[in-house]
């Protein structure tokens, strides 16, 4: 594979070239690294099964750990998921774009293969100008943290390139991550018994300030505490 093409994206004057290169790479089924509002992510076209397999292989993961999907507009959740509870809609209204990932039942008509999802999809809208601009061009991306499994998530482009440079085509360098914590993940596949799967940048208190007035209380349970 050719050496990774690294583009600084902090300067709006050079951002267009960077976004064009990343978009073309995604359309070719290649992997890209992009900044987000949490940590750097490695992304692939969510609707290209071969590209998603390459993403999992690059991280050293199997199909049992499918990647989340990033979207560029909150309304896109309607095309990807079904049976969305009202309390989820309230959370997305409050925290999207932002560091909240929600696991939902996926639309059965979707032509994709993210791995062993058991009919679910994890969705997030990131609060990052570059990520949103790329998603506007590419559509939904399968994105996981830009690191080898078992290693710390990359919080700058150097760390991402060191771990994944041989597997990616384009790296969008947005400088140090805005936040070192990954997103908080909740499962809404059982609307009456929501679960927090991972504590991250959003706390239980922040989530429950939105859901408790709607009759839903989130608890940490066996969640992994990332911060």
Secondary structure in CASP SS format (residue, H / E / C, confidence):
PFRMAT SS
TARGET T0000
AUTHOR 0000-0000-0000
METHOD secondary structure of the structure
MODEL  1
X C 1.00
X C 1.00
X C 1.00
X C 1.00
X E 1.00
X E 1.00
X E 1.00
X E 1.00
X C 1.00
X C 1.00
X C 1.00
X H 1.00
X H 1.00
X H 1.00
X H 1.00
X H 1.00
X H 1.00
X H 1.00
X H 1.00
X H 1.00
X H 1.00
X H 1.00
X H 1.00
X H 1.00
X H 1.00
X H 1.00
X H 1.00
X C 1.00
X C 1.00
X C 1.00
X C 1.00
X E 1.00
X E 1.00
X E 1.00
X C 1.00
X C 1.00
X C 1.00
X C 1.00
X C 1.00
X C 1.00
X E 1.00
X E 1.00
X E 1.00
X E 1.00
X E 1.00
X C 1.00
X C 1.00
X C 1.00
X H 1.00
X H 1.00
X H 1.00
X H 1.00
X H 1.00
X H 1.00
X H 1.00
X H 1.00
X H 1.00
X H 1.00
X H 1.00
X C 1.00
X C 1.00
X C 1.00
X C 1.00
X C 1.00
X C 1.00
X C 1.00
X C 1.00
X E 1.00
X E 1.00
X E 1.00
X C 1.00
X C 1.00
X C 1.00
X H 1.00
X H 1.00
X H 1.00
X H 1.00
X H 1.00
X H 1.00
X H 1.00
X E 1.00
X E 1.00
X C 1.00
X C 1.00
X C 1.00
X H 1.00
X H 1.00
X H 1.00
X H 1.00
X H 1.00
X H 1.00
X H 1.00
X H 1.00
X H 1.00
X H 1.00
X C 1.00
X C 1.00
X C 1.00
X C 1.00
X E 1.00
X E 1.00
X E 1.00
X E 1.00
X E 1.00
X E 1.00
X E 1.00
X C 1.00
X C 1.00
X C 1.00
X C 1.00
X C 1.00
X C 1.00
X C 1.00
X C 1.00
X C 1.00
X C 1.00
X C 1.00
X C 1.00
X C 1.00
X E 1.00
X E 1.00
X E 1.00
X E 1.00
X E 1.00
X C 1.00
X C 1.00
X C 1.00
X C 1.00
X H 1.00
X H 1.00
X H 1.00
X H 1.00
X H 1.00
X H 1.00
X H 1.00
X H 1.00
X H 1.00
X H 1.00
X C 1.00
X C 1.00
X E 1.00
X E 1.00
X E 1.00
X E 1.00
X E 1.00
X C 1.00
X C 1.00
X C 1.00
X C 1.00
X C 1.00
X C 1.00
X C 1.00
X C 1.00
X C 1.00
X C 1.00
X C 1.00
X H 1.00
X H 1.00
X H 1.00
X H 1.00
X H 1.00
X H 1.00
X H 1.00
X H 1.00
X C 1.00
X C 1.00
X C 1.00
X C 1.00
X C 1.00
X E 1.00
X E 1.00
X E 1.00
X E 1.00
X C 1.00
X C 1.00
X C 1.00
X C 1.00
X C 1.00
X C 1.00
X C 1.00
X C 1.00
X C 1.00
X C 1.00
X E 1.00
X E 1.00
X E 1.00
X E 1.00
X C 1.00
X C 1.00
X C 1.00
X C 1.00
X C 1.00
X C 1.00
X C 1.00
X E 1.00
X E 1.00
X E 1.00
X E 1.00
X E 1.00
X C 1.00
X C 1.00
X C 1.00
X C 1.00
X H 1.00
X H 1.00
X H 1.00
X H 1.00
X H 1.00
X H 1.00
X H 1.00
X H 1.00
X H 1.00
X H 1.00
X H 1.00
X C 1.00
X C 1.00
X C 1.00
X C 1.00
X C 1.00
X C 1.00
X C 1.00
X C 1.00
X C 1.00
X E 1.00
X E 1.00
X C 1.00
X C 1.00
END
